[in-house]
């Protein structure tokens, strides 16, 4: 007579436990693999964010350089009573009403706007990615129409200007100018900036 091993015998229990442990191990390994994949995506995302932040910092520094140059350009544009004369893709004497999604005038053809590097050296073709930062800017005077530059009342009626505590004349009233900047960087990156500055109506 042979004895049958009951289902609850120690040998059967050990076999069932081994199967359960193996199943748990497989589940844990699967979870670890999923966690590893998630961590890899997070690291990649972090690297992209860090890269974008570095680019934004460099682009901001380039825009600061452009703003300094733009102030000199605005000063030259208004010299000798020339503030009412627009310069295509460089200086607009009046506020442009047709704008794009960024709020920049659609009249600007950025392909023909002067381009230079952060050191101020001219770049012939801004579309060529040289690995360096390329800067462009356009100035827009905040006037609804061209004022009579010798009439401070007319200037105040047609242009935005900064409040002044002292007496001002038609030549010294600080008008508002908007500087719109485009900064291109390595690997096809680009950033857009704008700043409001004040300057004379004429000189």
C-alpha positions as CSV (number, residue, x, y, z in Angstrom):
1,X,0.0,0.0,0.0
2,X,1.4,3.4,-1.0
3,X,0.7,6.4,1.0
4,X,-0.5,9.6,-0.8
5,X,1.1,12.9,0.2
6,X,-1.7,15.1,1.5
7,X,-2.1,18.5,-0.3
8,X,-1.1,20.2,2.9
9,X,2.1,18.2,3.4
10,X,5.3,20.2,4.1
11,X,6.8,19.3,0.7
12,X,3.8,20.6,-1.2
13,X,3.8,23.7,0.9
14,X,7.4,24.4,0.1
15,X,6.8,24.0,-3.6
16,X,3.9,26.5,-3.4
17,X,6.0,29.0,-1.5
18,X,8.8,28.8,-4.0
19,X,6.3,29.6,-6.8
20,X,4.9,32.5,-4.8
21,X,8.4,33.9,-4.1
22,X,9.3,33.6,-7.8
23,X,6.1,35.5,-8.8
24,X,6.9,38.3,-6.3
25,X,10.5,38.5,-7.5
26,X,9.2,38.9,-11.1
27,X,6.8,41.6,-10.1
28,X,9.5,43.5,-8.2
29,X,11.9,43.2,-11.2
30,X,9.2,44.6,-13.5
31,X,8.6,47.5,-11.1
32,X,12.3,48.2,-11.0
33,X,12.5,48.2,-14.8
34,X,9.6,50.6,-15.0
35,X,11.2,52.9,-12.3
36,X,14.5,52.8,-14.2
37,X,12.8,53.9,-17.4
38,X,11.0,56.7,-15.6
39,X,14.2,57.9,-14.0
40,X,15.9,57.9,-17.4
41,X,13.1,60.1,-18.8
42,X,13.4,62.4,-15.8
43,X,17.1,62.8,-16.3
44,X,16.7,63.5,-20.0
45,X,14.0,66.1,-19.2
46,X,16.3,67.7,-16.6
47,X,19.1,67.9,-19.1
48,X,16.8,69.6,-21.6
49,X,15.6,72.1,-19.0
50,X,19.1,72.8,-17.9
51,X,20.1,73.4,-21.5
52,X,17.2,75.7,-22.1
53,X,18.0,77.7,-19.0
54,X,21.7,78.1,-20.1
55,X,20.5,79.2,-23.5
56,X,18.1,81.7,-22.0
57,X,20.8,83.2,-19.8
58,X,23.2,83.6,-22.8
59,X,20.3,85.0,-24.9
60,X,19.5,87.5,-22.2
61,X,23.1,88.7,-22.1
62,X,23.0,89.0,-25.9
63,X,19.8,91.0,-25.6
64,X,21.4,93.3,-23.1
65,X,24.1,94.0,-25.6
66,X,21.5,94.6,-28.3
67,X,19.7,97.1,-26.1
68,X,22.8,99.1,-25.6
69,X,23.4,99.3,-29.3
70,X,19.7,100.1,-29.9
71,X,20.0,103.2,-27.6
72,X,22.8,104.5,-29.7
73,X,20.8,103.8,-32.9
74,X,17.8,105.6,-31.5
75,X,20.0,108.6,-30.6
76,X,21.4,108.7,-34.1
77,X,17.9,108.3,-35.7
78,X,16.5,111.4,-34.0
79,X,19.6,113.5,-34.5
80,X,19.2,116.7,-36.5
81,X,15.4,116.5,-36.4
82,X,15.3,113.1,-38.0
83,X,13.0,111.4,-35.5
84,X,10.0,111.5,-37.9
85,X,11.9,109.6,-40.6
86,X,11.5,105.8,-40.5
87,X,14.3,103.5,-41.5
88,X,13.1,100.2,-43.0
89,X,13.6,97.3,-40.7
90,X,15.5,99.4,-38.2
91,X,13.4,102.3,-36.8
92,X,9.7,103.1,-37.0
93,X,8.8,106.7,-36.1
94,X,5.2,105.7,-35.3
95,X,3.5,102.8,-33.6
96,X,2.7,100.0,-36.0
97,X,-0.8,98.7,-35.7
98,X,-0.5,95.4,-37.7
99,X,1.2,93.0,-35.4
100,X,1.9,89.2,-35.3
101,X,1.2,86.8,-32.4
102,X,4.2,88.2,-30.5
103,X,2.9,91.7,-30.8
104,X,5.7,92.6,-33.2
105,X,4.9,94.6,-36.3
106,X,4.3,92.5,-39.3
107,X,6.0,95.1,-41.5
108,X,9.3,93.9,-40.1
109,X,11.2,91.6,-42.5
110,X,13.6,89.9,-40.1
111,X,15.5,88.4,-43.0
112,X,16.8,91.9,-43.9
113,X,17.2,93.3,-40.4
114,X,20.9,94.0,-39.6
115,X,22.5,91.1,-37.7
116,X,25.6,91.2,-35.4
117,X,27.3,89.0,-32.7
118,X,27.5,89.7,-29.0
119,X,30.7,91.7,-29.5
120,X,29.0,94.0,-32.0
121,X,30.6,92.7,-35.2
122,X,28.3,92.6,-38.2
123,X,27.1,89.2,-39.5
124,X,26.3,89.0,-43.2
125,X,23.7,86.2,-43.0
126,X,21.8,85.8,-39.7
127,X,20.2,82.5,-40.9
128,X,23.5,80.7,-41.0
129,X,24.1,78.8,-37.7
130,X,27.7,79.4,-36.9
131,X,27.4,78.1,-33.3
132,X,27.5,81.6,-32.0
133,X,24.7,83.9,-30.9
134,X,23.3,86.3,-33.6
135,X,21.3,89.4,-32.6
136,X,18.8,91.5,-34.4
137,X,16.7,94.4,-33.2
138,X,14.2,97.0,-34.4
139,X,13.1,100.2,-32.7
140,X,9.5,101.5,-32.6
141,X,8.8,105.0,-31.3
142,X,5.6,105.1,-29.3
143,X,3.8,107.8,-31.2
144,X,0.4,107.5,-32.9
145,X,1.5,109.9,-35.6
146,X,4.5,112.1,-36.3
147,X,4.5,115.2,-34.1
148,X,5.8,118.6,-34.8
149,X,9.2,118.2,-33.2
150,X,9.4,121.8,-32.1
151,X,6.0,121.8,-30.4
152,X,6.0,120.1,-27.0
153,X,2.2,120.2,-26.8
154,X,1.9,118.3,-30.1
155,X,4.5,115.8,-28.9
156,X,2.6,115.1,-25.7
157,X,-0.7,114.7,-27.6
158,X,0.7,112.2,-30.1
159,X,3.4,110.3,-28.2
160,X,3.9,108.3,-25.0
161,X,6.5,109.9,-22.7
162,X,7.9,109.6,-19.3
163,X,6.7,111.9,-16.6
164,X,9.4,114.5,-15.6
165,X,9.6,116.4,-12.3
166,X,11.6,119.2,-13.9
167,X,10.8,121.5,-16.8
168,X,11.2,119.9,-20.3
169,X,11.3,121.2,-23.8
170,X,10.5,119.7,-27.1
171,X,14.1,118.6,-27.4
172,X,14.4,117.1,-23.9
173,X,11.0,115.4,-23.3
174,X,11.7,111.7,-22.7
175,X,9.7,109.8,-25.3
176,X,9.1,106.1,-25.1
177,X,10.7,103.7,-27.6
178,X,10.1,100.0,-27.8
179,X,13.1,97.8,-28.7
180,X,12.2,94.4,-30.2
181,X,15.0,91.9,-30.2
182,X,15.6,88.5,-31.8
183,X,18.4,86.3,-30.5
184,X,19.4,83.2,-32.4
185,X,21.7,80.6,-30.9
186,X,23.3,77.2,-31.6
187,X,21.3,74.3,-32.9
188,X,18.4,76.4,-34.3
189,X,17.5,77.9,-30.9
190,X,16.0,81.4,-30.7
191,X,14.6,83.8,-28.2
192,X,12.5,87.0,-28.5
193,X,12.8,90.0,-26.2
194,X,11.4,93.5,-26.0
195,X,12.2,96.5,-23.8
196,X,10.8,100.0,-23.3
197,X,13.4,102.7,-23.1
198,X,13.2,106.5,-23.1
199,X,15.0,109.0,-25.3
200,X,14.7,112.5,-26.7
201,X,12.3,113.3,-29.5
202,X,15.0,115.2,-31.4
203,X,18.5,116.6,-30.9
